[in-house]
């Protein structure tokens, strides 16, 4: 059973021996190999090649650049009993993906036990404040020794949170609509982005309701149609033709619903899972007071909790 890491300082997860300062390496896979080998005593020397392969395989599947200049390769390792970390800085940069921001100068390798779904997210949450600072990369790369890099992270007193919260797994970039938008807008967004529902907000992003694809169908199919045994009079989608004729004049305020699940940013992520299961929904809305700040789809939850 992996040990609990609640309340642990991030700097206690590694020492200066797990820091590659000003690495001359420029190849991603070679750097990952060197960082894994720096963790050798914690991993067991006989399994290092397998760990390297797992990290690289995950990197191929989902590149780990989380911000310009910062990459956080990670993997969940069977048999590992505790979270381990290694760091590297590079003045030239290491190419982690083909995008403009894919050249990483600060690399943080995180390995967690396979059966501890929260540890990576807890670690990422503890790093969020320092990694979001615009000068973090420059400050870290300017440090001249592994000891100074360790002190850089120790000085900020980064603590692993007690639990993963909704804010750690929510999607901060999402699509929303306004109450004075029309069905035409919603239909276009449903089709273009393959969505099943859209949050409705006002001009200040205050959450007002939810428009679902089901609601659009119900606009087309009044209750009496649902009870018709003989559908031959409307076999050619006449109700849908009526919607198309009026889609630019049907306001979302008239069809939006107040039946949705919301949680706060600091709500434990397990509440998200509970809300989805109990209410039978595939998406939870994350609010800061009355303001919509994020969306968690069931696909996001499964990916982040069970695979990241």
Secondary structure, DSSP 8 states (H G I E B T S, - for coil): -----TT-BGGGG--GGGEETT-----HHHHHHHHHHHTHHHH-GGGHHHHHHHHHHHHHHS--EEETTEE--EEEETT--S-EEEEEEEEEEEE-SSSGGGEEEEEEEEEEETT-TTHHHHHHHHHHHHHHSTTHHHHHHH--SHHHHHHHHHHTT-B--SS-BHHHH-BSS--EEETTSBHHHHHHHHHHHT-SEEEEE-TT-BEEEEEEHHHHHHHHS-HHHHT-S--GGGTT-HHHHHHHHHTTT-BGGGT-BS---EEETTSBHHHHHHHHHHHT-SEEEEEETTEEEEEEEHHHHHHHHHT-
